Amino acid sequence: MDKVALVTGGARGLGAEICKYLAKNGYAVVVHFNKSRKEAEELLAEIKIDSPDSSILSCDLTSESAVKKLFNLVSRKYKRLDLLVNNVGNFLFKPFAKTTNAEFRDLFESNVYSTLYCSREALVIMRKLKSGHIINIGAVGAERLILRENSMPYFLGKTGVYVLTKTLAWEEAHSGIHINMISPASLKADIFKDSDFPMGRTAKYEDVIKALAFLTSDAAYYINGANIEVSGGFVPGMEKAE
């Protein structure tokens, strides 16, 4: 076994595609899920063809104690962790006045706390190796203070992840650990239409994976604390030029 990766929210969507890529490129992949057991088991059966040592683990990442147990299991089984992809982060499109306190808390905890808890536990393992990568999945516009009338709590969370990325990268660089962020535009045409994007389409999973492949390569050795926007020039709040 050469490398080990843990992908949070790995059972579906972008997380699942990242797991498939990593399994084909030399990683034993830990597919994290919370409630999507069926999807996680189906994905595991697929990626084990390329990565027999891969596994699935369930955890509520908003629980600090549960996250500690998750990483203890990973450490005992694999003895190392080379890559953590913090992909979990709930989204809600709803006017702020109609967003309940419980919904606000869920958005902040699932985006910021899950990233914080997982990163802290991953760093315990990575410091011993004096190497490792943490890739946080953000959202286009996360590094700018922008007001979004229907998604303010979500962007507040992603901006928190951006600040966390910068802080951890500064503090952990001396340990040989790289911590970066990838912020895609919308990955599906639900809120937006393809025509809303300057390059005529939403972001695709493979666009994000290409950025991840670069950031975890030797070519990106001196890139640390960066936020790469995979957005085709899209800027939230701006209308496309005609």
VENWOKA-V391374 format. One record per residue. N is the residue number from 1. RES is the residue in one small letter. PHI is phi in whole degrees, -180 to 180 (* if undefined). OMEGA is omega as a letter, one per 20 degrees, with the letter a starting at -180 (* if undefined). D_FIRST is the distance of its C-alpha to the first C-alpha in whole Angstrom. Layout:
# VENWOKA-V391374
n & res & phi & omega & d_first
N & RES & PHI & OMEGA & D_FIRST
N & RES & PHI & OMEGA & D_FIRST
This chain:
# VENWOKA-V391374
n & res & phi & omega & d_first
1 & m & * & a & 0
2 & d & -88 & a & 4
3 & k & -135 & r & 6
4 & v & -128 & r & 8
5 & a & -128 & r & 11
6 & l & -119 & a & 14
7 & v & -117 & r & 17
8 & t & -78 & a & 21
9 & g & 61 & a & 23
10 & g & -85 & a & 20
11 & a & -81 & a & 22
12 & r & -139 & r & 25
13 & g & 56 & a & 26
14 & l & -58 & a & 24
15 & g & -58 & a & 22
16 & a & -65 & r & 21
17 & e & -68 & r & 21
18 & i & -64 & r & 19
19 & c & -60 & r & 16
20 & k & -63 & r & 17
21 & y & -62 & a & 16
22 & l & -65 & r & 13
23 & a & -63 & r & 11
24 & k & -82 & a & 13
25 & n & -126 & r & 12
26 & g & 90 & r & 8
27 & y & -105 & q & 8
28 & a & -82 & a & 7
29 & v & -108 & r & 11
30 & v & -96 & a & 13
31 & v & -90 & r & 16
32 & h & -85 & r & 19
33 & f & -146 & r & 23
34 & n & -109 & a & 26
35 & k & -117 & a & 28
36 & s & -88 & a & 27
37 & r & -62 & a & 25
38 & k & -59 & r & 26
39 & e & -65 & r & 25
40 & a & -65 & r & 21
41 & e & -66 & r & 21
42 & e & -66 & r & 22
43 & l & -65 & a & 20
44 & l & -60 & r & 17
45 & a & -59 & a & 18
46 & e & -73 & a & 18
47 & i & -78 & r & 15
48 & k & -64 & r & 13
49 & i & -61 & r & 14
50 & d & -94 & a & 12
51 & s & -138 & a & 9
52 & p & -60 & a & 10
53 & d & -88 & a & 8
54 & s & -70 & a & 10
55 & s & -153 & r & 13
56 & i & -123 & r & 17
57 & l & -142 & r & 19
58 & s & -101 & a & 22
59 & c & -167 & r & 24
60 & d & -88 & a & 27
61 & l & -76 & r & 26
62 & t & -88 & r & 30
63 & s & -104 & a & 30
64 & e & -60 & a & 29
65 & s & -67 & r & 28
66 & a & -66 & r & 26
67 & v & -65 & r & 24
68 & k & -59 & r & 23
69 & k & -63 & r & 23
70 & l & -57 & a & 20
71 & f & -74 & r & 18
72 & n & -64 & r & 19
73 & l & -64 & r & 17
74 & v & -63 & a & 14
75 & s & -64 & a & 14
76 & r & -69 & a & 14
77 & k & -76 & a & 12
78 & y & -108 & r & 9
79 & k & 68 & a & 11
80 & r & -163 & r & 10
81 & l & -151 & a & 11
82 & d & -100 & a & 11
83 & l & -148 & r & 14
84 & l & -118 & r & 17
85 & v & -110 & r & 19
86 & n & -85 & a & 22
87 & n & -100 & a & 24
88 & v & -67 & r & 26
89 & g & 171 & a & 30
90 & n & -69 & a & 32
91 & f & -128 & r & 35
92 & l & -142 & r & 39
93 & f & -109 & a & 42
94 & k & -162 & r & 45
95 & p & -56 & a & 48
96 & f & -58 & a & 47
97 & a & -62 & a & 51
98 & k & -102 & r & 49
99 & t & -82 & a & 46
100 & t & -76 & r & 46
101 & n & -60 & r & 45
102 & a & -65 & r & 42
103 & e & -67 & r & 41
104 & f & -61 & a & 41
105 & r & -61 & r & 39
106 & d & -62 & a & 36
107 & l & -64 & a & 36
108 & f & -71 & a & 36
109 & e & -67 & a & 33
110 & s & -69 & r & 31
111 & n & -91 & a & 31
112 & v & -87 & a & 31
113 & y & -65 & r & 30
114 & s & -62 & r & 27
115 & t & -66 & r & 26
116 & l & -63 & a & 27
117 & y & -62 & a & 26
118 & c & -67 & a & 22
119 & s & -64 & a & 22
120 & r & -62 & a & 24
121 & e & -72 & r & 21
122 & a & -64 & a & 18
123 & l & -64 & r & 20
124 & v & -59 & a & 20
125 & i & -76 & a & 16
126 & m & -68 & r & 16
127 & r & -61 & r & 19
128 & k & -67 & r & 18
129 & l & -85 & a & 15
130 & k & 59 & r & 18
131 & s & -166 & r & 16
132 & g & 144 & r & 16
133 & h & -128 & r & 17
134 & i & -121 & r & 19
135 & i & -115 & r & 21
136 & n & -98 & r & 24
137 & i & -91 & a & 26
138 & g & -104 & r & 30
139 & a & -154 & a & 33
140 & v & -56 & a & 35
141 & g & 96 & a & 38
142 & a & -64 & a & 36
143 & e & -90 & r & 37
144 & r & -117 & r & 40
145 & l & -78 & a & 43
146 & i & -125 & r & 44
147 & l & -100 & r & 46
148 & r & -122 & a & 45
149 & e & -63 & a & 47
150 & n & -112 & a & 45
151 & s & -151 & a & 42
152 & m & -59 & a & 42
153 & p & -61 & r & 40
154 & y & -65 & a & 37
155 & f & -69 & r & 38
156 & l & -60 & r & 39
157 & g & -64 & a & 35
158 & k & -68 & r & 33
159 & t & -66 & r & 36
160 & g & -62 & r & 34
161 & v & -65 & r & 31
162 & y & -62 & r & 32
163 & v & -64 & r & 34
164 & l & -62 & r & 31
165 & t & -58 & a & 28
166 & k & -61 & a & 31
167 & t & -66 & a & 31
168 & l & -66 & r & 28
169 & a & -61 & r & 27
170 & w & -63 & a & 30
171 & e & -76 & a & 29
172 & e & -106 & a & 25
173 & a & -58 & a & 25
174 & h & -66 & r & 26
175 & s & -90 & a & 23
176 & g & 80 & a & 21
177 & i & -105 & r & 20
178 & h & -105 & a & 21
179 & i & -130 & a & 23
180 & n & -133 & a & 25
181 & m & -133 & r & 26
182 & i & -119 & a & 27
183 & s & -119 & a & 30
184 & p & -81 & r & 31
185 & a & -73 & r & 34
186 & s & -52 & a & 35
187 & l & -94 & r & 32
188 & k & -152 & a & 35
189 & a & -83 & r & 39
190 & d & -108 & r & 40
191 & i & -75 & a & 42
192 & f & -107 & r & 42
193 & k & -107 & r & 43
194 & d & -55 & a & 41
195 & s & -70 & r & 45
196 & d & -77 & a & 44
197 & f & -100 & a & 42
198 & p & -54 & a & 43
199 & m & -98 & r & 40
200 & g & 84 & r & 41
201 & r & -160 & r & 38
202 & t & -72 & r & 36
203 & a & -69 & r & 32
204 & k & -116 & r & 30
205 & y & -55 & a & 26
206 & e & -66 & r & 25
207 & d & -64 & r & 27
208 & v & -68 & a & 25
209 & i & -65 & r & 22
210 & k & -64 & r & 23
211 & a & -66 & r & 24
212 & l & -63 & r & 21
213 & a & -61 & r & 19
214 & f & -67 & a & 22
215 & l & -64 & r & 21
216 & t & -97 & r & 18
217 & s & -96 & r & 18
218 & d & -64 & a & 19
219 & a & -64 & a & 23
220 & a & -103 & a & 23
221 & y & -52 & a & 23
222 & y & -93 & r & 26
223 & i & -99 & a & 26
224 & n & -148 & a & 26
225 & g & 80 & a & 28
226 & a & -89 & r & 29
227 & n & -123 & r & 30
228 & i & -97 & r & 30
229 & e & -86 & r & 32
230 & v & -103 & a & 31
231 & s & -138 & a & 35
232 & g & 61 & r & 36
233 & g & 88 & a & 39
234 & f & -68 & r & 40
235 & v & -126 & r & 41
236 & p & -56 & r & 42
237 & g & 94 & r & 46
238 & m & -103 & r & 47
239 & e & -89 & a & 48
240 & k & -66 & r & 47
241 & a & -67 & r & 50
242 & e & -86 & * & 52
